[in-house]
Amino acid sequence: MVKVSVIVPAYNQEKYIGRCMDSILGQSLEEIEVIAVDDGSTDSTPEILARYQQEDSRVKVLHQQNLYAGVARNKGLQAAQGEYVIFWDSDDYFAEDALEALYREIQEQDADICVGESTRMDMLTGEVKEKCYLNWDRIPDQRPFSVQDIPQYIFNFGINCTWNKLFKKSFLEKNKLQFSDLKQANDVYFVMAALVSAGRITVSDQVVTYYQFRNSGSLSGNALKVKENLLHAYLEVKGFLEQSGRWEDPDIRGSFANKAFSTMAFRFSMAGDYEEYQELYSYFKEKALPALGIGEADVARMYSEKNAFELSSMLSCDAGAYAFCQYQFYHGKTYHYKERFQNTKDKLRKTADRNLRQKERIDSLKLDKEKKIQKIHKLQEKVGSQKEKIEKQKERIESQSEKIESQKALLDKKLVKVAVKAHRLFS
């Protein structure tokens, strides 16, 4: 019986695909199948996958033209035989007990989706962030939960990617969930539609994925390439919410606005130059925000002061003024955090001084205690010596007592003899 189908789209991943496959086939949960979908790779990825298929019967390799990851995942999902499915990326690797932890949790809770934790690794800077993909403040205590429990956070309690989520296959089939055929952001619709449709969602604090982040966004042109796909993906979600009647719920709409706007705002950090920045700004302000129904009313719905400020500024400023507003905001925040840092530093120094004084006092008390212990040991030795003397004296007294008793007995015998003689004499 196949418990979990692991679907892995791969395109030109000869550098990473071996490590990925090894970490999947080495899972502690062995009742799995691995469906690797080669997306028309032009490097040695197909040959590497073929070797894994020959060596392990659990591996199945499918092929398609370069139609992107979304279509590849759909192809893998159609071929999946497992009770549950997970979609992993070919350039990441996974904790050895990842599938076992997710499978156990989703089974215990009889859930449609189980969301796990992940660790982010920046391949350029070397920065590692542990367990940074679940916001536990937005997750209800009871398990499982659904959109009815957290409508205002349904899209924001974790990242909207597939690599930390285990799905019940029958749930996906019932709701006819498929990935978009977009080049980028093809999982946005799938994940958001699944989260809002699931009747039972559970979570695990188990690290599932070691996500490899390569920070290639600084390369000129990347932000512009993804902007249209990003808008199309969120328009798909908006359409789904409208058709299902959930768009009328202000909490769900607020959760959607937060997710969509924060995703777009992040793209500004990917702009290669000011010209690209202006083009991106104009696209989001003039086309994306109106199309997604994000406006002035959503400023108050933003979770963070930063997003509220940026949305308000974008709605009222041109690109140059918006950039200046961002500078003012972050400059003010920098000064504020600098003050907080200095205050914290002063508090830490005072605490360190207090700790040092307490340590000196403790050391003094320990020294006094050691002296007292030594004194007690000496007294114990003296008492022991006196006890030995007393025991010797006691033994001597007992010896003398025995001697006296012996002499007394001898005297008694003599007295008896004298008495007998006297009796004879007088009789």
Secondary structure as UniProt FT lines:
FT   STRAND          4..10
FT   TURN            14..16
FT   HELIX           17..25
FT   STRAND          32..38
FT   HELIX           45..55
FT   TURN            57..58
FT   STRAND          59..63
FT   HELIX           69..79
FT   STRAND          84..87
FT   TURN            90..91
FT   STRAND          93..94
FT   TURN            96..97
FT   HELIX           98..108
FT   TURN            109..110
FT   STRAND          113..122
FT   TURN            123..125
FT   STRAND          128..129
FT   HELIX           136..138
FT   TURN            147..149
FT   TURN            151..156
FT   TURN            163..164
FT   STRAND          165..168
FT   HELIX           169..174
FT   TURN            175..176
FT   TURN            186..187
FT   HELIX           188..197
FT   STRAND          201..213
FT   HELIX           216..218
FT   TURN            220..221
FT   HELIX           222..243
FT   TURN            244..245
FT   HELIX           246..248
FT   HELIX           250..266
FT   HELIX           267..270
FT   HELIX           274..283
FT   HELIX           284..288
FT   HELIX           289..292
FT   HELIX           296..301
FT   HELIX           305..316
FT   HELIX           319..426
//
